[in-house]
Amino acid sequence: MYLVARCPSCAKIILANEANKTRSCPHCGARADLFSLRVLARARTSQEAVEIIQRLKERQGGDDWEPRFKKFKAK
């Protein structure tokens, strides 16, 4: 089973295999625990997951989509 989720650091869409416990973001390199990610969709095959990601990107306006929230750093 595959997960389509958002990276907690850069908010880009990532694909992860549920068999793993963590995933490195291909966009920013941040490592995330799969159990703490916001899951957008689940897919049985990697091809199905890629199709879901393509539809999400089309809905958002492409790869250069930026989240609508600001990131705050703790002092």
C-alpha positions as protocol buffer text, in pm:
chain_id: "A"
residue {
  index: 1
  type: MET
  ca { x: 0 y: 0 z: 0 }
}
residue {
  index: 2
  type: TYR
  ca { x: 123 y: 351 z: -81 }
}
residue {
  index: 3
  type: LEU
  ca { x: 56 y: 684 z: 88 }
}
residue {
  index: 4
  type: VAL
  ca { x: 25 y: 1022 z: -79 }
}
residue {
  index: 5
  type: ALA
  ca { x: 105 y: 1282 z: 184 }
}
residue {
  index: 6
  type: ARG
  ca { x: 245 y: 1631 z: 248 }
}
residue {
  index: 7
  type: CYS
  ca { x: 598 y: 1690 z: 365 }
}
residue {
  index: 8
  type: PRO
  ca { x: 582 y: 1851 z: 710 }
}
residue {
  index: 9
  type: SER
  ca { x: 874 y: 2081 z: 624 }
}
residue {
  index: 10
  type: CYS
  ca { x: 807 y: 2212 z: 272 }
}
residue {
  index: 11
  type: ALA
  ca { x: 439 y: 2107 z: 226 }
}
residue {
  index: 12
  type: LYS
  ca { x: 509 y: 1946 z: -112 }
}
residue {
  index: 13
  type: ILE
  ca { x: 332 y: 1623 z: -205 }
}
residue {
  index: 14
  type: ILE
  ca { x: 532 y: 1305 z: -146 }
}
residue {
  index: 15
  type: LEU
  ca { x: 480 y: 936 z: -215 }
}
residue {
  index: 16
  type: ALA
  ca { x: 565 y: 679 z: 52 }
}
residue {
  index: 17
  type: ASN
  ca { x: 546 y: 303 z: 83 }
}
residue {
  index: 18
  type: GLU
  ca { x: 348 y: 203 z: 394 }
}
residue {
  index: 19
  type: ALA
  ca { x: 596 y: -79 z: 459 }
}
residue {
  index: 20
  type: ASN
  ca { x: 852 y: 183 z: 570 }
}
residue {
  index: 21
  type: LYS
  ca { x: 849 y: 382 z: 893 }
}
residue {
  index: 22
  type: THR
  ca { x: 1008 y: 701 z: 761 }
}
residue {
  index: 23
  type: ARG
  ca { x: 1046 y: 885 z: 431 }
}
residue {
  index: 24
  type: SER
  ca { x: 1289 y: 1151 z: 309 }
}
residue {
  index: 25
  type: CYS
  ca { x: 1129 y: 1432 z: 110 }
}
residue {
  index: 26
  type: PRO
  ca { x: 1270 y: 1441 z: -246 }
}
residue {
  index: 27
  type: HIS
  ca { x: 1214 y: 1819 z: -254 }
}
residue {
  index: 28
  type: CYS
  ca { x: 1374 y: 1942 z: 70 }
}
residue {
  index: 29
  type: GLY
  ca { x: 1544 y: 1632 z: 214 }
}
residue {
  index: 30
  type: ALA
  ca { x: 1357 y: 1641 z: 546 }
}
residue {
  index: 31
  type: ARG
  ca { x: 1296 y: 1301 z: 706 }
}
residue {
  index: 32
  type: ALA
  ca { x: 943 y: 1239 z: 831 }
}
residue {
  index: 33
  type: ASP
  ca { x: 778 y: 966 z: 1037 }
}
residue {
  index: 34
  type: LEU
  ca { x: 504 y: 816 z: 819 }
}
residue {
  index: 35
  type: PHE
  ca { x: 269 y: 786 z: 1114 }
}
residue {
  index: 36
  type: SER
  ca { x: 278 y: 1162 z: 1171 }
}
residue {
  index: 37
  type: LEU
  ca { x: 220 y: 1272 z: 810 }
}
residue {
  index: 38
  type: ARG
  ca { x: -106 y: 1421 z: 689 }
}
residue {
  index: 39
  type: VAL
  ca { x: -224 y: 1152 z: 447 }
}
residue {
  index: 40
  type: LEU
  ca { x: -404 y: 1286 z: 140 }
}
residue {
  index: 41
  type: ALA
  ca { x: -476 y: 949 z: -23 }
}
residue {
  index: 42
  type: ARG
  ca { x: -391 y: 579 z: -21 }
}
residue {
  index: 43
  type: ALA
  ca { x: -322 y: 363 z: -327 }
}
residue {
  index: 44
  type: ARG
  ca { x: -267 y: -8 z: -389 }
}
residue {
  index: 45
  type: THR
  ca { x: 4 y: 42 z: -653 }
}
residue {
  index: 46
  type: SER
  ca { x: 274 y: 301 z: -710 }
}
residue {
  index: 47
  type: GLN
  ca { x: 125 y: 380 z: -1053 }
}
residue {
  index: 48
  type: GLU
  ca { x: -213 y: 454 z: -894 }
}
residue {
  index: 49
  type: ALA
  ca { x: -39 y: 678 z: -639 }
}
residue {
  index: 50
  type: VAL
  ca { x: 142 y: 868 z: -916 }
}
residue {
  index: 51
  type: GLU
  ca { x: -191 y: 928 z: -1092 }
}
residue {
  index: 52
  type: ILE
  ca { x: -339 y: 1064 z: -768 }
}
residue {
  index: 53
  type: ILE
  ca { x: -41 y: 1298 z: -726 }
}
residue {
  index: 54
  type: GLN
  ca { x: -80 y: 1423 z: -1084 }
}
residue {
  index: 55
  type: ARG
  ca { x: -450 y: 1501 z: -1024 }
}
residue {
  index: 56
  type: LEU
  ca { x: -368 y: 1682 z: -698 }
}
residue {
  index: 57
  type: LYS
  ca { x: -101 y: 1891 z: -870 }
}
residue {
  index: 58
  type: GLU
  ca { x: -341 y: 1981 z: -1152 }
}
residue {
  index: 59
  type: ARG
  ca { x: -599 y: 2094 z: -897 }
}
residue {
  index: 60
  type: GLN
  ca { x: -338 y: 2304 z: -714 }
}
residue {
  index: 61
  type: GLY
  ca { x: -190 y: 2462 z: -1022 }
}
residue {
  index: 62
  type: GLY
  ca { x: 130 y: 2262 z: -1080 }
}
residue {
  index: 63
  type: ASP
  ca { x: 462 y: 2191 z: -912 }
}
residue {
  index: 64
  type: ASP
  ca { x: 527 y: 2549 z: -804 }
}
residue {
  index: 65
  type: TRP
  ca { x: 227 y: 2554 z: -570 }
}
residue {
  index: 66
  type: GLU
  ca { x: 304 y: 2711 z: -234 }
}
residue {
  index: 67
  type: PRO
  ca { x: 106 y: 2646 z: 86 }
}
residue {
  index: 68
  type: ARG
  ca { x: -129 y: 2918 z: 207 }
}
residue {
  index: 69
  type: PHE
  ca { x: 18 y: 2930 z: 554 }
}
residue {
  index: 70
  type: LYS
  ca { x: 331 y: 3086 z: 691 }
}
residue {
  index: 71
  type: LYS
  ca { x: 597 y: 2882 z: 863 }
}
residue {
  index: 72
  type: PHE
  ca { x: 691 y: 3003 z: 1207 }
}
residue {
  index: 73
  type: LYS
  ca { x: 1018 y: 2916 z: 1373 }
}
residue {
  index: 74
  type: ALA
  ca { x: 1040 y: 2867 z: 1747 }
}
residue {
  index: 75
  type: LYS
  ca { x: 1275 y: 3105 z: 1924 }
}
